[in-house]
Amino acid sequence: MRVLPQTFTRDIIMKAAGKDIMNSMTRSILFLASYDEQVPDNSLINVMRQCLYLISVFPMLSIYGYHAYNHYVNGDSMYIHHPDPSLSTAENILRMLRPDRSCTELEAAVLDLALVLHMEHGGGNNSTFTTRVTTSSGSDTYAVIAAAMSSLKGPKHGGANLKVMDMMDNIRANVRDVTDEEELRSYLNRILDKDAFDRQGLIYGMGHAIYTISDPRAEIFRTFVEKLAAEKHRERDFRMYQTIERIAPDLITAKKKNKNGVCANVDFYSGLVYDMLGIPRELYTPLFSIARIVGWSAHRMEELITSNKILRPAYVNVHPERSYVELEDRKSD
């Protein structure tokens, strides 16, 4: 893991602290371009160097951004720990986040797995497509990754695990006994009927655009989540998640008449993992970016290698045609 430029943390990250860590990171990415004399060089060797550098400093941009917010906005104590190059990315994230710089072997292993499972998921997701589109215009690496960050921070993309956590909090607050399957089933039906939680009719963390029988990432993740739940004495929470994962697909299929099948996706358990690790919710989407920048970098390199044309997505206006009305004849609403 490399280090940030001298005084960068103080002059850039600390002086504009805010709750939105994704915005803080995006600003820092663009500022880092000022320290690179080869910013516009899109040769493969230079882009590889830039991508590897950003991958290595993303944990610092996110954790330091959170500490700045937690100190200047929340009024809590400030501590900035340097990463240890002998440790893994997961170990360093927990080391930099915690006052005592410690973590268990299982904690690091589960976080490492979460990062691996989130680092790449094909070119069709929004932020990776943004990476491809911006790369095709000839833009530089810092601008491309900043654009991808702006896409990922959207609640419909990178914020999915936060919605799962909010939903689970709501279920705990409204279900008297979360071990009672019938009571859980009744409340989940209310959520699907838009009569509870955010009234969107969605059970968050369930369903995927591609996976219908199972999400292999969630299948791999579940076993490790169970082990961490045992270590943290959170078995009750894990059992609630398991029950919802088991009964929700049938409820969704019955309500939505979905013939393709529904399964839990990787976001279903990731929020629970971060919560058990003591990671604040402001860092959930930044953690996603720490993983996904690896995939973005690969797609940027591939776009440079395989194509030399700007991407121009097809656009069809579906709004009905309207007659032009002269300005003086228009009526204000």
N, C-alpha and C positions, 0 to 999 in steps of 0.2 A: 504494500500500500504506500503510495507516494504522499507527499505533504503539500499543503497549500502554500502559495507565495508568502514570504515574510510579511507580517502585519495584515494579511488579507482578512483573517478572521475578525480582527479588531476594526479595520477601516471599512469593510464592506458588509460583513454579516452582522456585527454587533450594532452598527449605527442605524440600522433600519429594521429593527426587530418587529415581527408581527405574527399573529396566530396562523396565518396561511403559510405554512412552511414550503409548500410547492411554489408559491410566488417568490419566496425568499431564495429558494434554490435556483429558480429560473433566472432571477436577477444575477445571482452569483455566477451562473454559467456564462452569461453574456459579459460580465466583468472579467472573467478569466481570459476571454479573447484578447483583452488589452495586454496580457502578459505573454502572448504568443506572437512571435515575429513572422510566423508562417501561416497565419490564419487563412488566407485565401487559397493556399496551395492544396488542391484536391487530388494530388498524386496519391496512389494507394498507400505508399509507405508513410506519408505524412498523416493521412487520415487515420491509419492504424495507430500511429503514435498518439494522435489527439484523442481517439476513442479510448485507448487504454488508460490515458491520463484521467479522462473524465470518469471512467468506471472506477478508478482507484480513489478519487476524491469525493465521489458522491456520498459515501457514508459520513464524511466530515461535514459536507455542506448541509446535510439533513440534521444530524445530531447537534452540531453547533448552532444551526438556525433555531432548533427547538430550545436549546439552553438560553439563547439570547431572548427569545420570547418569554420563556418561563421566568427569567430574571427581571427583564425590563417591564414586562406587562403584568405578570403574576406576582412579582415581588419576592420570588423564592431565591435561594442561594445560588450563586454562580460558580460553576467549576467546568474547566475545559481540560480534558485529558487527551494527550497525544496518542495516536494509534501505535500499536506495537507491531513492527513488521514481521515478527516471528509468529503472529497469530493469524487465524483465518478472518475473513470479512465478518462473519457472524460473531465471532468472539470479540472483535474490535468494536462492533456496533454496541454490544452489551457492555463492554469495558468503558467506552466513551459515554454511554448513557447513564451508568450507575455511579453513585458517589464512591463506592468501595472498589470499583473496577473489577468485580468478580462475577463469575457465572459458573454453573455446573456444566459437566460434559454433555448431559442430555439437553439442557437449554440451548447450548450452542449447536448441537446436532439438529434439533428441531427447527431452529431459525435458519440454519444453513439449508435444510431441505426446503423450507418455505421459499427461500430466495431462488433455489434451483428450479422449483416448480413454476415460479412466476417469471423466469427470465425470458422466455420465448414462447410464442403461441401462434406462429404463422403470420402471414402478411395481411390478413384480412381485418385484424383489429384496428381500432381507430388511430391510436398513437403510432403504430407501426406503419400504417398507410400514410399518416402525416409525415413520418420520416422519409418514406419513399418519394412522396410528392415534393417535399422541400428539397431533398437531395437532387431530384431531377431538374430543378431549376438552376442548379449550379451553385447553390448557397454553401456556406462554410459549415464545418462540423458543429461549432458552438451554436450557430443560428438554427441548425437542423435539430439538435437535441433540445434546445429551448422550445422550439415549436412542438416537438413530441411531448414535452413536459406540459405544455399548455393544453394539449389534448387529454393527457392522462388525468389531469386534475379534475376533469369534469365528473360529476357524481354518477353519470350513466356509464362511466368507464372505470376509472381507478378507485372510485369511492364505494364500490359495491360491498366490500367487507364492513364498511362503516354502517351501511344500511342494515346489514345482517345484525350487527351488534345493537343498533337502536331498536330493531324489531324484537330481539331477544330480551332486552330491558323492558320493553312494553309487555311482552308475554309474562315475564316474572311478576310485573306489577299488577297484572289483571287476571292471572290464573292462580287460584288459591293454592292448588297443589299440583306442581309441575310434574309430579310422578304419576298423576292420574291421567291415563291415556285418553279417556273419554272427555275429560275436561279440556285437555290440550286440543283434541280433535274439534271440539265445539268452538274453541276460540280461533283456531286456524280457519275454520269455515267462515267465521265472522270477518276475518282479515280478507279472505277471498271474496266475500260479499260486499267489500268496501264499507264495512260497518265498524272496523276497528283499525288500530295503528294509524297509518297515514292515509287510509281510505283510497289506496291505489289498486287494491285487489291483487296484490302480489305477495308471495312468500319469498322473501329475498334469500339468495343463495341456492335456490332451486331452479333448475332449468339452464340450458345452454343452447346456443345457436347451432352447434354441431353435434355435441354429445347428447344422446337420448337414453341409452341403456345405463351408462355410467361414465363419469368423468375420471379417467385414469389418474389424474393428478390428485383428486379427492380420495381415491381409493388408496393410493400410496400414503397420503398424508394422515389418514384416519388412525392408523396403528400407532404412529408416533405421537399424535395428539392424545391418544388414550394413555400412553406412558407418561407424558408430561402432566396430564390431569391427575394421575396417581401421585406423582412427585409433589404436586402443588395442593393436594387434597381438594381437588375440584371435580371429583367423580360425579357428584350430583349434577353439575352443569353439563358434563360430558354426556351423561345418560339422557338429559333433556334434549340435547342436540341429536343424539342417536334416534330417539323416539320420533322427533320431528322429521328427520331424514327418512325414516321408515314409512311414516304415515302420510306425509305431505304429497308424494307423487300421486297416490290414488285420489286424494282430495282434489288436487289440481286437475287431474284427468277428468274427473266427474263434473267439475264446475266449468272447465274451459273446453270440454269436448275435444281434448288434445289426443290425437291418435298416434303421435310420434313418440310418446314416452317422455318422462321427466325424471331427472336425477339431480342429486346434489352436485354443485360445482365446487371448484377449489376455494372460492371465496366463503363458502358456508362455514368452514372450520378455521380459516386464517385469522379472522378477528378474535376468535376464542384463544388461539395460540398467542397472539400479541398481547392480549389481556393477561393471560397467565404469566407471560414474561415480564409484566409490569411496564410494557411499552405504552406511552400515552397515545390517545386516539389521534392527536394532531400529526403523529408520525406514521399512521397506517398507510396512507397513499404515498408519502415519501419512501417508505420501505419498498413498496411496489416498484417505484422508479429505480431504486438501487439495483433491483433485480432486472427490470425490463430494459435498462440501458444496454445490457449485454446483447439482447435481441435487436434493439434499435441499431446498434453498431454493426452487427452482422448484415442487417438489411441495407444499411447505408453502403457498406462495402459492395454488396451484391449489386445494388442499383448502379453504382459507378462502374462495375465490371461488365455488366450485361446490357446496359442501355446507355445511349447518348442522346435520348430524346426527352423533352419535357412532358410530364404526364398532364393530360388535359381530360379530366373526367367528363363523361357525357352529361349534358344538362337538358332537361325537358321541363318547360314551364307547364304545370298542371292547373294553374289558375284559370278560371273561365275568362274568355275575352270580354272586355268592357269597352263601350264607346267612349271616345275622348270628349270630355266636357270642358268648355272654356272656363278659365279661372273665375271670371265674374259671374258665371252661372252655377258655380259649385256651392253646395250647401254644407255648412259646418255641422258636425255632429253635436 
